[in-house]
Amino acid sequence: MTNPNIIKVIYGSENLGIGVITVWQDLKILDLEVTLVAEDEIRLPFFRENALRVGLGTSFRQTVCINNKQEACQGCVLEALCAYSKIFAASSYPYIGFFAPDTLVMLTPGTPFKLNLRLFGPAVAYYPYFYFSLENLAGRGIGLRNSTGKRGRFILKEINAIAPDGQKTLIFTRENDARVQEARAFTLADYLEYRPVQFLQLKTLSPLRLKYQNHFATSLEFHILLRAALRRISHLYFLATGENLQLDYRGLVDAAMAVNQVENNLRWFDYQRYSTTQHQEMKLGGLVGEVSYQGEMTELYPFIKAAEILAIGKSTAFGFGRFKVRVEEGKGY
């Protein structure tokens, strides 16, 4: 059940003048933990999520597309209805995928490994397609090609749906009756908490690739973080409902401008990847490390907590934009 104080943030704030919104209830989330077993030797790149995005996107299109010979979705008669177009050609990807942190880049046959697929808004209804795409990808292989030009195959062992409290529900297993079960989706409100916040620490789980004033941010002032969170939330809300989110963006940003960055241990990290679309090497960079903030963030914290679930910034489909926040009580600087 939604905390009544969250309702205050949803339905109005005397300080910020937030209008009546329902983003916390209207945005559905389905968090899936997928257990795989390497059938061949699998060699993943340094940034493993790149292999997942490329493999999953290609497999998803092969699974659902009726016109594989057409290179682009534009002009297809089913463009407005196609699951691939709604998920992989959307302006803001309504999912994120990432491997468990302990996943090795070299997996020997028989080695189990896990990945998470977190689906948002319109992607939730298409979760069976993600299952079929993974089954298709299992036979095609994932990761870097070996000396014979093949990628490492794997077996899809099981899928669990993860509740906001961490409880897992098995919805598919290779053993016994291998049929995909219905999965319960939660709302963004189920992941949020309302508490007084004056000190906040952020730790990146993957590079944060955020733009501010048409440039990639090389520092992470709190207002830049909040702006990125509001953009991500607004884009996903539009994809889910077809409506623009009504918020007092100016009031929220003004409040964020008053929050100070008090510790900054962030650095820029560049990752090089090969683009199969553009047929060339490309660099993807972002901020990694930790940063701390001091100031009145109580009204703003739910938006930051939401961004922790959704991921923010550019290249979220490649695993970028993930972080964890921790409220620090009674800490002075």
C-alpha positions in Angstrom: 0.0 0.0 0.0 1.2 3.5 -0.9 2.6 5.5 2.0 0.1 8.4 2.7 3.1 10.8 2.6 3.8 9.7 -0.9 0.3 10.8 -1.8 1.4 14.2 -0.6 4.1 14.2 -3.2 1.8 12.8 -5.8 -1.2 15.1 -5.3 0.3 18.3 -4.1 3.0 20.2 -2.2 2.5 23.6 -0.7 6.2 24.3 -1.2 6.6 23.3 -4.8 3.1 23.6 -6.1 3.1 20.2 -7.7 0.0 19.6 -9.7 -2.3 16.6 -9.5 -0.4 13.7 -11.1 -0.6 9.9 -11.0 2.8 8.9 -12.4 3.5 6.7 -9.4 0.4 4.6 -9.9 0.2 4.7 -13.7 3.7 3.5 -14.5 3.9 -0.3 -14.2 7.1 -2.1 -13.5 8.0 -5.8 -14.0 11.4 -6.8 -12.6 12.6 -10.2 -13.9 15.7 -12.2 -12.8 16.7 -14.6 -15.5 19.0 -17.6 -14.8 21.0 -18.9 -17.7 23.6 -21.7 -18.1 26.4 -21.5 -20.6 26.2 -24.3 -23.1 29.4 -23.2 -25.0 32.3 -21.0 -23.9 30.9 -17.5 -23.7 33.2 -14.5 -24.0 31.6 -11.3 -23.0 33.1 -7.8 -23.7 34.4 -5.7 -20.9 31.1 -3.8 -20.7 28.8 -6.9 -20.7 25.5 -5.1 -21.2 26.6 -4.1 -24.8 26.4 -7.8 -25.8 23.0 -8.1 -24.1 21.5 -5.1 -25.9 22.8 -6.1 -29.3 21.9 -9.7 -28.9 18.5 -9.1 -27.4 17.5 -6.4 -29.8 18.4 -8.5 -32.9 16.6 -11.6 -31.4 13.5 -9.6 -30.5 13.2 -8.3 -34.0 13.7 -11.7 -35.5 11.0 -13.0 -33.1 8.3 -10.5 -33.8 9.0 -8.9 -37.2 7.0 -9.9 -40.2 9.3 -8.0 -42.6 12.9 -8.9 -41.6 14.1 -7.9 -45.1 13.2 -4.2 -44.3 16.1 -2.7 -42.5 14.2 0.2 -40.8 10.9 0.2 -39.0 9.8 3.4 -40.7 7.2 2.8 -43.3 6.2 -0.7 -42.1 2.4 -1.1 -42.1 2.6 -2.4 -38.5 5.0 0.2 -37.2 2.4 1.7 -34.8 1.4 -1.7 -33.4 4.7 -3.7 -33.5 6.2 -4.8 -30.2 9.7 -4.2 -31.5 8.9 -0.7 -32.6 7.3 0.2 -29.3 10.2 -1.0 -27.3 13.4 -0.8 -29.3 12.5 2.1 -31.5 10.9 4.2 -28.7 12.3 7.7 -27.9 13.1 6.4 -24.4 13.7 2.7 -24.0 11.0 1.3 -21.7 13.3 -1.4 -20.2 16.8 -1.9 -18.9 18.9 -5.1 -18.9 22.0 -5.8 -16.9 24.0 -8.8 -15.7 24.6 -9.7 -12.1 27.7 -7.8 -10.8 29.6 -11.1 -10.3 29.2 -12.3 -13.9 32.5 -13.2 -15.4 33.5 -12.1 -18.9 34.6 -15.6 -19.7 32.1 -18.3 -18.9 32.9 -22.0 -19.3 30.3 -24.6 -20.4 28.0 -25.5 -17.5 28.5 -22.2 -15.7 25.2 -20.5 -14.5 24.9 -16.8 -14.7 22.1 -14.3 -14.2 20.7 -11.1 -15.8 17.9 -8.8 -14.9 15.3 -7.4 -17.3 13.3 -4.5 -15.8 10.3 -3.6 -17.9 8.4 -0.3 -17.7 5.1 0.9 -19.0 4.3 -0.6 -22.4 7.1 -3.1 -22.2 5.3 -4.9 -19.3 2.5 -6.3 -21.6 5.1 -7.7 -23.9 7.1 -9.6 -21.4 6.3 -13.0 -23.1 8.1 -11.7 -26.2 11.2 -11.1 -24.1 11.0 -14.8 -23.0 10.8 -15.9 -26.7 13.6 -13.6 -27.6 15.8 -15.0 -25.0 15.0 -18.6 -26.2 15.9 -17.5 -29.7 19.1 -15.8 -28.5 20.1 -18.9 -26.5 20.4 -20.8 -29.8 22.1 -18.0 -31.7 24.6 -17.2 -28.9 25.8 -14.1 -27.2 29.0 -12.2 -26.7 32.2 -12.1 -28.8 32.7 -14.5 -31.7 35.2 -17.3 -31.3 37.8 -18.5 -33.9 35.0 -20.2 -35.9 32.9 -17.0 -36.0 30.3 -18.3 -33.6 29.0 -16.8 -30.4 28.5 -18.8 -27.1 25.2 -20.5 -26.7 23.3 -20.8 -23.4 20.3 -22.5 -21.9 17.5 -20.5 -20.4 17.0 -22.2 -17.0 14.4 -20.2 -15.1 12.8 -16.8 -14.7 11.7 -15.2 -11.4 9.6 -12.1 -11.0 11.1 -9.9 -8.2 8.8 -7.9 -6.0 9.8 -4.5 -4.6 10.7 -6.1 -1.2 13.0 -8.6 -3.0 10.6 -11.6 -2.8 10.9 -13.9 -5.9 8.1 -15.7 -7.7 9.0 -18.4 -10.2 7.3 -17.8 -13.5 9.3 -20.2 -15.7 11.5 -23.2 -15.2 13.1 -25.5 -17.8 12.3 -28.4 -15.5 9.0 -30.1 -15.3 6.2 -28.0 -17.0 8.2 -25.5 -19.1 5.4 -23.0 -19.5 5.6 -19.3 -18.8 3.3 -18.2 -16.0 1.6 -14.9 -15.5 3.7 -12.3 -13.7 2.4 -9.6 -11.4 3.5 -6.1 -12.3 3.9 -3.5 -9.6 3.6 0.3 -9.8 6.4 2.8 -9.3 4.7 3.8 -6.0 5.5 0.3 -4.6 9.2 1.1 -4.9 9.1 4.5 -3.3 9.5 5.7 0.2 8.9 9.1 1.9 11.3 10.2 4.5 13.0 13.4 5.6 16.2 13.8 3.6 19.0 16.3 4.2 22.0 14.2 3.3 22.2 11.9 0.3 24.9 9.7 -1.1 24.9 8.4 -4.7 27.0 5.5 -6.0 27.0 4.7 -9.7 26.4 1.1 -10.8 27.2 1.9 -14.4 28.4 5.2 -16.1 26.0 8.1 -15.9 25.8 9.7 -19.3 23.8 12.9 -18.6 23.4 16.0 -20.8 23.0 19.5 -19.5 22.9 22.6 -21.8 23.7 20.4 -24.8 26.9 19.0 -23.3 27.6 15.8 -21.4 27.9 16.7 -17.7 31.4 16.1 -16.3 30.2 17.0 -12.8 26.9 16.0 -11.2 25.3 18.9 -9.3 22.0 17.8 -7.8 19.9 19.9 -10.2 21.5 18.0 -13.1 20.6 14.7 -11.5 17.0 15.8 -10.9 16.6 17.2 -14.4 17.7 13.8 -15.8 15.3 12.0 -13.4 12.4 14.2 -14.5 13.1 13.7 -18.2 13.2 9.9 -17.8 10.0 9.8 -15.7 8.2 12.1 -18.1 9.2 10.2 -21.2 8.1 6.8 -19.7 4.9 8.3 -18.5 4.1 9.5 -22.0 4.9 6.1 -23.5 2.6 4.4 -20.9 -0.3 6.8 -21.0 0.0 8.9 -24.2 -0.3 12.0 -22.0 2.2 14.6 -20.9 3.1 14.6 -17.2 1.8 17.7 -15.4 4.5 18.8 -13.0 5.9 22.1 -11.7 9.3 21.4 -13.3 10.5 24.9 -12.6 9.6 24.7 -8.9 11.3 21.3 -8.6 14.5 22.4 -10.4 14.6 25.6 -8.3 14.4 23.5 -5.1 17.2 21.3 -6.5 19.4 24.3 -7.2 19.5 25.0 -3.5 21.1 21.5 -2.7 24.8 21.5 -2.4 27.3 18.9 -3.7 29.5 18.3 -0.7 31.7 15.4 -1.7 32.6 14.5 -5.3 34.5 11.4 -6.1 33.3 11.0 -9.6 35.4 10.6 -12.7 34.7 10.3 -16.4 35.0 6.8 -17.9 35.1 6.0 -21.6 34.1 2.6 -23.0 34.8 1.7 -26.6 32.3 -0.5 -28.5 31.8 -1.6 -32.0 28.5 -0.4 -33.6 27.0 -3.0 -36.0 24.6 -0.3 -37.2 27.3 2.2 -38.1 30.0 -0.3 -38.8 32.6 1.5 -36.7 34.2 1.8 -33.3 32.4 4.2 -31.0 33.1 5.6 -27.6 30.5 5.7 -24.8 31.5 7.7 -21.8 29.9 8.6 -18.5 30.5 9.5 -14.8 31.4 6.7 -12.4 32.1 6.9 -8.6 30.4 8.5 -5.7 28.9 11.9 -4.8 27.2 13.3 -1.8 24.7 16.1 -1.4 23.4 18.3 1.5 20.3 20.3 1.6 16.5 20.0 1.8 15.6 17.1 -0.5 12.6 15.6 1.2 10.1 16.6 -1.6 12.6 15.7 -4.3 13.8 12.3 -2.9 10.9 10.3 -4.5 11.9 11.5 -7.9 15.6 10.4 -7.3 14.4 7.1 -5.9 12.3 6.6 -9.0 15.3 7.3 -11.2 17.2 4.6 -9.3 14.7 2.1 -10.5 14.3 3.4 -14.0 17.9 4.4 -14.8 18.6 7.8 -16.4 20.5 9.6 -19.2 21.7 8.4 -22.5 22.4 4.8 -23.4 20.2 3.2 -20.8 19.6 0.3 -23.2 23.4 -0.5 -23.0 23.2 -0.7 -19.2 24.2 3.0 -18.6 22.5 5.2 -16.1 22.2 2.9 -13.1 22.9 4.0 -9.5 22.1 3.5 -5.9 21.2 6.2 -3.4 21.6 6.1 0.4 20.0 8.5 2.8 22.6 9.5 5.5 21.0 10.6 8.7 22.6 12.9 11.2 25.7 13.5 9.1 27.4 16.9 9.1 30.0 18.2 6.7 
